[in-house]
């Protein structure tokens, strides 16, 4: 008994073998500011390169057969016709809000009769194309990212390549063409509907006759104002399609990855459209100044 007791005590005093020692290491240090900035910059450059590569690859297959006309028409229906509801609601109420704001502001200076001119200029140049692209682009881009992301995580994109088809031709080009086609049409509808909402609310609430509102607006807005706004919309459509397809095709990680790609698509599309709007506005102003 003494022997067993002493052996028990000696075993208690012995250090545990290395395999039983806790392997929990100290937490890794937080990355510094430079590392975080570099990681973000590297990710941004990676996505820029991927989108540029996708754009070049899509342009190369535009005239390759088959022309995917049926797929393009289907995308026009899904992206354009199905987006009319949100365009109607947003443009009408944005027009009413802008008219109320401008009418209240101009009434202080005795210039409420200029409301139609200000609303028409702001809508034709900026609000109709840009807000339509941001609002509708979020819906369109999220749909593209979710659809292509589901195909990516279920290996359908690999199946398309295995069958000898080009994903850029089969999947990206119809969406790109449809977005470029429908965005000018949606922006034109938004301009008319937003102006109609503004004309209605000023007549009802501020007593400005609709005929005077329309006449003053048409006397102020020139064709170049309408063209300068419409000129931006094909570029916005291309941004929406390329960003949505890019984030959809690089999706990994199952359903969680699809949700993450959809969220990133909406955010990136909104920011990119606003940045592109600035540069496109500068280009338009420079063109009108020269010519």
Buried (B, 14 or more C-beta within 10 A) or exposed (E): EEEEEEEEEEEEEEEEEEEEEEEEEEEEEEEEEEEEEEEEEEEEEEBEEBBEEBBEBBEEBEEEEEBBEEBBBEBBEBBBEBBBEBBBEBBBBBBBBBBBEBBEEBEEEEBBBBBBBBBBBBBBBBBBBBBBBBBBBBBBBBBBBBBBBBBBBEEBBEEBEEEEEBBBBBBBBBBBBBBBBBBBBBBBBBBEBBBBBBBBBBBEEBEBEBEBBBEBBEEBBEEBBBBBBBBBBBBBBBBBBBBBBBBBBBBEEEEEBBBBBBEBBBEBBBEBBEEBBEEBBEBBEEEEEEE
